[in-house]
Amino acid sequence: MSLSFPSLRLRRLRQHPVLQSLIRETELNLSDLILPLFIKGKEGKKSPIESMPGHYQIPLSRLADEIEEIVKLGISSVILFGIPSSKDLYGSESYHDHGIIQEAVKKIREVSSDLLIISDLCFCEYTSHGHCGFLSERNGKKDVDNDETLKLLTKQAISHAKAGVDVVAPSGMIDGMVHAIRTGLDNSSFQHIPILSYSVKYHSSLYGPFRFAAEGAPQHGDRSSHQMDPANAKEALREAELDVEEGADMLMVKPAHSFLDVIYRVKEAHPHIPLGAYHTSGEFCMIKAAAAKNWLDEKRAAFEILRGIKRAGADFIITYYTKEIATWATINSLL
């Protein structure tokens, strides 16, 4: 029998929606998605984030209501970003036992013992200069001091673990961060806490809306000395390999939509290591902006892009569309 047209007709398997579902290669489930939350202040109302439609800075007093809604929607994982009441050169509130994230974790645990809580480990939201660690001067230029920042990251990770987070996620692209955090956690009897490393984080233009949300834009300069050059893909494999060797339990690529090739390469190189991808604020807002102009179908576009990220090799995705996916999935189940 001929293996080409007219005997071979691939459209045969597209004639019925149930048949299409049976042979679908990539499934996007709500359990694959992680919702980012921005926590700011003790009292007051939720404050809309103008740059990110549908998202808010949430005070501790309103956090319980938010978590109850999240749980009802069937969302199982969140990642926390804190906006502190005060900032300094060291980002000291990030590792204070009563810091904004530490208090948020306690509030969440009062509502749900099952929700997976991931804490982002970085300093851009906590430092007065907006950079990802302690700054020192070299050759007349201020830059993140790699090794001093490792000490602070370790303190932050231990403090978050004491508060009750389930996973810590260092995001600063600081050399040696996984090893330092793993050693610190282990020496503090937190051997059970996994590390989700932002192993491949690019110096991207797609973080702008997040910086407004987290109030963590650098006051001078940029982050090109530690975040990766978007032109490089082979370097991503080196970064991921080093993190695996240092003890990372999970890896991440950020951004996601514009780096599908990198997601694919990292997954091919480390098929047995769970891989996440961060669908960034800029990627989210591009869809929102186009949908607001009626230039595309938002729902279809969001599903298509998130499925594409999974198809490239991501096992899970951090996305600002998590709530909407949950709502859309619920609506679809009732139709």
C-alpha positions as CSV (number, residue, x, y, z in Angstrom):
1,M,0.0,0.0,0.0
2,S,1.2,3.4,-0.9
3,L,2.3,5.6,2.1
4,S,1.4,8.8,0.3
5,F,-1.7,10.5,-0.9
6,P,-4.3,9.4,-1.9
7,S,-4.0,6.3,0.4
8,L,-2.5,8.3,3.3
9,R,-4.8,11.1,4.5
10,L,-3.9,12.7,7.8
11,R,-7.1,14.6,7.8
12,R,-8.9,11.4,8.7
13,L,-7.8,11.9,12.3
14,R,-9.2,15.4,12.4
15,Q,-12.8,14.7,11.5
16,H,-14.2,14.3,15.0
17,P,-13.3,16.5,18.1
18,V,-13.3,13.5,20.4
19,L,-10.9,11.7,18.1
20,Q,-8.7,14.8,18.1
21,S,-8.7,14.7,21.9
22,L,-7.8,11.0,22.0
23,I,-4.6,11.5,19.9
24,R,-3.6,15.0,21.3
25,E,0.1,14.9,22.1
26,T,0.2,17.9,24.5
27,E,-2.2,18.4,27.3
28,L,-2.4,21.7,29.3
29,N,-3.9,21.1,32.8
30,L,-4.6,23.6,35.6
31,S,-2.2,21.5,37.8
32,D,0.6,22.5,35.4
33,L,0.2,26.2,36.2
34,I,1.6,28.4,39.0
35,L,0.0,31.7,39.9
36,P,2.2,34.6,40.9
37,L,1.0,36.7,43.9
38,F,2.2,40.2,44.9
39,I,2.0,40.9,48.6
40,K,2.2,44.4,50.0
41,G,1.3,46.0,53.3
42,K,-0.7,44.8,56.3
43,E,-4.0,46.6,55.8
44,G,-6.1,48.2,53.1
45,K,-7.7,47.2,49.8
46,K,-6.3,45.2,47.0
47,S,-4.5,47.7,44.7
48,P,-4.9,47.0,41.0
49,I,-1.6,46.7,39.0
50,E,-2.2,49.0,36.1
51,S,0.5,47.3,33.9
52,M,-1.0,43.8,34.5
53,P,-4.8,43.7,34.1
54,G,-6.5,41.4,36.6
55,H,-3.7,41.4,39.0
56,Y,-3.3,43.2,42.4
57,Q,-0.9,44.1,45.1
58,I,-2.6,42.3,48.0
59,P,-2.3,43.4,51.7
60,L,-2.0,40.7,54.4
61,S,-5.5,41.6,55.6
62,R,-7.0,40.6,52.3
63,L,-4.8,37.6,51.6
64,A,-7.1,35.0,53.2
65,D,-10.0,36.0,50.9
66,E,-7.6,35.7,47.9
67,I,-6.4,32.3,48.9
68,E,-10.0,31.0,49.5
69,E,-10.8,32.1,45.9
70,I,-7.7,30.5,44.5
71,V,-8.5,27.2,46.2
72,K,-12.1,27.2,45.0
73,L,-10.8,27.7,41.5
74,G,-8.8,24.5,41.8
75,I,-5.4,26.3,41.6
76,S,-2.8,24.2,43.5
77,S,0.4,26.3,43.4
78,V,1.4,29.9,43.9
79,I,4.7,31.8,43.8
80,L,5.1,34.8,46.2
81,F,6.7,38.2,45.6
82,G,6.9,40.6,48.5
83,I,6.9,44.4,48.5
84,P,8.4,45.4,51.8
85,S,7.5,48.4,54.0
86,S,11.1,49.6,54.0
87,K,14.1,49.0,51.8
88,D,17.9,49.2,52.5
89,L,21.2,48.4,50.8
90,Y,21.0,44.8,52.0
91,G,17.4,44.0,51.4
92,S,17.2,43.0,55.0
93,E,13.4,42.6,55.2
94,S,13.7,39.7,52.8
95,Y,15.3,37.6,55.6
96,H,13.6,39.2,58.6
97,D,11.4,36.6,60.5
98,H,8.5,39.0,60.3
99,G,9.1,40.2,56.7
100,I,6.3,40.5,54.3
101,I,6.7,37.0,52.7
102,Q,7.2,35.3,56.1
103,E,3.9,36.8,57.4
104,A,2.2,36.0,54.1
105,V,3.1,32.3,54.4
106,K,1.6,32.2,57.9
107,K,-1.6,33.8,56.6
108,I,-1.9,31.3,53.7
109,R,-1.3,28.4,56.0
110,E,-4.3,29.5,58.1
111,V,-6.5,29.0,55.1
112,S,-4.9,26.1,53.3
113,S,-2.5,23.5,54.3
114,D,-2.4,21.9,50.9
115,L,-1.6,24.9,48.6
116,L,1.9,24.6,47.3
117,I,3.8,27.8,48.3
118,I,6.9,28.8,46.3
119,S,8.9,31.8,47.4
120,D,10.9,33.8,45.0
121,L,14.4,34.5,46.4
122,C,15.9,37.8,45.2
123,F,16.6,41.3,46.4
124,C,15.4,43.7,43.7
125,E,12.1,44.3,45.6
126,Y,13.9,44.7,48.9
127,T,16.9,46.9,48.2
128,S,16.9,50.7,48.0
129,H,18.8,50.6,44.7
130,G,16.6,47.9,43.1
131,H,19.4,45.5,42.2
132,C,19.4,41.8,42.8
133,G,21.9,41.8,45.6
134,F,24.5,43.7,47.6
135,L,26.4,46.2,45.5
136,S,30.1,46.8,45.5
137,E,32.4,49.0,43.4
138,R,34.8,47.6,40.8
139,N,36.7,49.6,38.3
140,G,34.7,52.7,39.2
141,K,31.4,51.0,38.6
142,K,28.8,49.6,41.0
143,D,27.7,46.0,40.4
144,V,26.1,43.1,42.3
145,D,28.7,41.6,44.6
146,N,28.3,37.9,43.8
147,D,29.8,36.3,46.9
148,E,28.4,38.7,49.4
149,T,25.0,38.3,47.8
150,L,25.2,34.5,48.3
151,K,25.4,35.0,52.0
152,L,22.3,37.1,52.0
153,L,20.4,34.7,49.7
154,T,21.2,31.8,52.1
155,K,19.8,33.8,55.0
156,Q,16.7,34.6,52.9
157,A,16.2,30.9,52.0
158,I,16.5,29.8,55.6
159,S,14.1,32.4,56.8
160,H,11.5,31.5,54.2
161,A,11.9,27.8,55.0
162,K,11.3,28.6,58.7
163,A,8.1,30.4,57.8
164,G,6.8,27.3,56.1
165,V,7.3,27.6,52.3
166,D,7.3,24.4,50.3
167,V,9.9,25.4,47.6
168,V,12.5,28.2,47.3
169,A,13.2,29.7,43.9
170,P,16.4,31.8,43.6
171,S,15.9,34.1,40.6
172,G,18.9,36.4,40.6
173,M,21.2,34.4,38.3
174,I,24.0,34.7,40.9
175,D,26.9,32.3,40.4
176,G,26.9,29.5,43.0
177,M,23.4,30.4,44.3
178,V,22.1,26.8,44.3
179,H,25.1,25.4,46.1
180,A,25.1,28.2,48.7
181,I,21.3,27.8,49.4
182,R,21.4,24.0,49.4
183,T,24.3,24.0,51.9
184,G,22.5,26.6,54.1
185,L,19.2,24.8,54.1
186,D,20.8,21.4,54.8
187,N,22.8,22.8,57.7
188,S,19.6,24.3,59.1
189,S,17.7,21.0,59.0
190,F,15.7,21.9,55.9
191,Q,17.0,19.1,53.8
192,H,13.5,18.4,52.6
193,I,13.0,21.9,51.0
194,P,13.5,21.6,47.2
195,I,15.2,24.3,45.1
196,L,13.5,25.5,41.9
197,S,16.3,27.5,40.2
198,Y,15.8,30.2,37.7
199,S,18.7,28.5,35.9
200,V,18.3,30.3,32.6
201,K,17.1,33.9,33.1
202,Y,17.6,36.3,30.2
203,H,18.3,40.0,30.3
204,S,14.9,40.5,28.7
205,S,12.8,43.5,27.7
206,L,9.7,41.5,28.8
207,Y,9.9,42.1,32.5
208,G,8.7,45.7,32.5
209,P,5.1,45.2,33.8
210,F,6.4,43.0,36.6
211,R,8.8,45.7,37.8
212,F,5.9,48.1,38.3
213,A,4.0,45.4,40.2
214,A,6.9,44.4,42.4
215,E,8.3,47.9,42.7
216,G,11.7,46.5,42.0
217,A,13.1,48.4,39.0
218,P,16.9,49.3,39.3
219,Q,17.5,52.9,40.3
220,H,20.6,53.0,38.0
221,G,22.1,50.7,35.3
222,D,20.7,47.4,34.4
223,R,21.1,43.6,35.1
224,S,23.1,42.6,32.1
225,S,26.1,41.7,34.3
226,H,24.3,38.7,35.7
227,Q,21.2,37.9,33.5
228,M,21.9,36.1,30.3
229,D,22.4,37.7,26.8
230,P,19.2,36.8,24.8
231,A,21.4,35.9,21.8
232,N,22.9,32.9,23.6
233,A,21.4,29.4,23.8
234,K,24.5,27.2,24.3
235,E,25.3,29.2,27.4
236,A,21.9,28.2,28.8
237,L,23.0,24.6,28.8
238,R,26.0,25.4,30.8
239,E,24.0,27.3,33.3
240,A,21.5,24.5,33.7
241,E,24.2,21.9,34.0
242,L,26.0,23.8,36.8
243,D,22.7,24.1,38.7
244,V,22.1,20.4,38.4
245,E,25.6,19.7,39.7
246,E,25.0,22.1,42.6
247,G,21.9,20.4,43.7
248,A,18.9,22.1,42.0
249,D,15.8,19.9,42.2
250,M,14.0,21.7,39.4
251,L,15.2,24.1,36.6
252,M,13.5,27.1,35.0
253,V,13.7,29.1,31.8
254,K,12.6,32.7,31.7
255,P,11.1,34.2,29.6
256,A,9.1,31.3,28.0
257,H,7.2,32.3,24.9
258,S,10.2,33.9,23.2
259,F,12.7,31.2,24.2
260,L,10.9,28.0,23.2
261,D,14.1,26.7,21.6
262,V,16.0,27.1,24.9
263,I,13.2,25.2,26.8
264,Y,13.5,22.4,24.2
265,R,17.4,22.3,24.5
266,V,17.4,22.3,28.3
267,K,14.8,19.5,28.5
268,E,16.7,17.4,25.9
269,A,19.9,17.9,28.0
270,H,18.2,17.1,31.3
271,P,15.2,14.9,30.5
272,H,14.9,13.6,34.1
273,I,15.0,17.0,35.8
274,P,11.6,18.8,36.2
275,L,11.6,21.9,34.0
276,G,9.5,25.0,34.5
277,A,9.1,28.1,32.3
278,Y,8.0,31.6,33.3
279,H,5.5,33.1,31.0
280,T,6.5,36.7,31.9
281,S,4.5,39.8,32.5
282,G,5.5,41.3,29.2
283,E,4.4,38.2,27.3
284,F,1.1,38.2,29.3
285,C,0.5,41.9,28.6
286,M,1.1,41.6,24.8
287,I,-1.8,39.2,24.6
288,K,-3.9,41.4,26.8
289,A,-3.2,44.5,24.7
290,A,-4.0,42.8,21.4
291,A,-7.2,41.3,22.8
292,A,-8.3,44.8,24.1
293,K,-8.0,45.9,20.4
294,N,-10.0,42.9,19.2
295,W,-7.0,41.9,17.2
296,L,-7.1,38.3,18.4
297,D,-9.2,35.9,20.5
298,E,-7.6,36.1,23.9
299,K,-8.7,32.7,25.2
300,R,-7.5,30.9,22.1
301,A,-4.2,32.8,22.0
302,A,-3.5,32.1,25.7
303,F,-4.2,28.4,25.4
304,E,-2.2,28.2,22.2
305,I,0.9,29.9,23.7
306,L,0.8,28.0,27.0
307,R,0.4,24.7,25.1
308,G,3.3,25.7,22.9
309,I,5.4,26.2,26.1
310,K,4.5,22.7,27.3
311,R,5.1,21.2,23.9
312,A,8.6,22.7,23.9
313,G,9.4,20.7,27.0
314,A,8.2,22.6,30.1
315,D,6.6,20.4,32.8
316,F,5.0,23.4,34.5
317,I,4.5,27.1,33.8
318,I,4.4,30.2,36.0
319,T,1.8,32.4,34.3
320,Y,-0.4,35.4,35.0
321,Y,-3.2,33.6,33.1
322,T,-3.6,30.9,35.8
323,K,-6.8,32.3,37.2
324,E,-8.3,32.8,33.8
325,I,-7.4,29.4,32.7
326,A,-9.1,28.0,35.8
327,T,-12.2,30.1,35.1
328,W,-12.3,29.1,31.4
329,A,-11.8,25.4,32.3
330,T,-14.7,25.6,34.7
331,I,-16.9,27.3,32.1
332,N,-16.0,24.7,29.5
333,S,-16.9,21.8,31.9
334,L,-20.4,23.3,32.3
335,L,-21.1,23.7,28.6
